[in-house]
Amino acid sequence: MFELPTQLPAELVPLSWLLGVWEGSGVLDYVVGEESVSREFGHRLSFSHDGLPHLNYSSYTWLEPEPGSDNGEKTPLMTETGYWRLSRPQGAGDPGPGLLPAEGAHPFVTASAVETLRNADGGFDIDVTIVHPGGVAEIYLGEVKGPRIDLATDAVMRTQGAKPYSAATRLYGLVDGHLLWAWDIAALGQSLRTHASGRLKRVE
């Protein structure tokens, strides 16, 4: 039985079902040139909070050994990190920009105040920022509605040496206690298409 941590900011309650460390496996299937790359991978991700009204996100994946391979070692694949929060204008009660402290009371400290952020569909709009070590940063806009999250990139920023990557969508859902997810990307000059999906179980 998952219990909400103490001192959880009210704004994080709609996202609270994500909290914890999750581990499981997934399948990569993406077309590169004339070939389709299909591999199984392991996946560990975590959502935590530090008392501020956002979730801290980190993800680590590794390739499982090829079937029939004599080498049973796992190969590190990809990491990413980021922040998830309800979408709303930042005001005087929020810290920033930079290290500037908040001035005055935070405006969304009660459940009734957070309810005013609910959208016309009955969910909450969210902002997600995810950074990859290969020189790519993504800003997603989306919605959390119950135990489901839909995200689509609003902007993708790349360094000069980053590989071509222009858009993505992500889907997360809680089904029978498992975190299911799917990730479509537009990369390497291709349009948006299926990329990877996985099934994770909370381990902490």
KALIN-V107089 format. One record per residue. RES is the residue in three letters. SS is DSSP state (H for helix, E for strand, L for the rest). Layout:
RES&SS / RES&SS
This chain:
MET&L / PHE&L / GLU&L / LEU&L / PRO&L / THR&L / GLN&L / LEU&L / PRO&L / ALA&H / GLU&H / LEU&H / VAL&H / PRO&H / LEU&H / SER&H / TRP&H / LEU&H / LEU&L / GLY&E / VAL&E / TRP&E / GLU&E / GLY&E / SER&E / GLY&E / VAL&E / LEU&E / ASP&E / TYR&E / VAL&E / VAL&E / GLY&L / GLU&L / GLU&E / SER&E / VAL&E / SER&E / ARG&E / GLU&E / PHE&E / GLY&E / HIS&E / ARG&E / LEU&E / SER&E / PHE&E / SER&E / HIS&L / ASP&L / GLY&L / LEU&L / PRO&L / HIS&L / LEU&E / ASN&E / TYR&E / SER&E / SER&E / TYR&E / THR&E / TRP&E / LEU&E / GLU&L / PRO&L / GLU&L / PRO&L / GLY&L / SER&L / ASP&L / ASN&L / GLY&L / GLU&L / LYS&L / THR&E / PRO&E / LEU&E / MET&E / THR&E / GLU&E / THR&E / GLY&E / TYR&E / TRP&E / ARG&E / LEU&E / SER&L / ARG&L / PRO&L / GLN&L / GLY&L / ALA&L / GLY&L / ASP&L / PRO&L / GLY&L / PRO&L / GLY&L / LEU&L / LEU&L / PRO&L / ALA&L / GLU&L / GLY&L / ALA&L / HIS&L / PRO&L / PHE&L / VAL&L / THR&L / ALA&H / SER&H / ALA&H / VAL&H / GLU&H / THR&L / LEU&L / ARG&E / ASN&L / ALA&L / ASP&L / GLY&L / GLY&L / PHE&E / ASP&E / ILE&E / ASP&E / VAL&E / THR&E / ILE&E / VAL&E / HIS&E / PRO&L / GLY&L / GLY&L / VAL&E / ALA&E / GLU&E / ILE&E / TYR&E / LEU&E / GLY&E / GLU&E / VAL&E / LYS&L / GLY&L / PRO&L / ARG&E / ILE&E / ASP&E / LEU&E / ALA&E / THR&E / ASP&E / ALA&E / VAL&E / MET&E / ARG&E / THR&L / GLN&L / GLY&L / ALA&L / LYS&L / PRO&L / TYR&E / SER&E / ALA&E / ALA&E / THR&E / ARG&E / LEU&E / TYR&E / GLY&E / LEU&E / VAL&E / ASP&L / GLY&L / HIS&E / LEU&E / LEU&E / TRP&E / ALA&E / TRP&E / ASP&E / ILE&E / ALA&E / ALA&E / LEU&L / GLY&L / GLN&L / SER&L / LEU&L / ARG&E / THR&E / HIS&E / ALA&E / SER&E / GLY&E / ARG&E / LEU&E / LYS&E / ARG&E / VAL&L / GLU&L
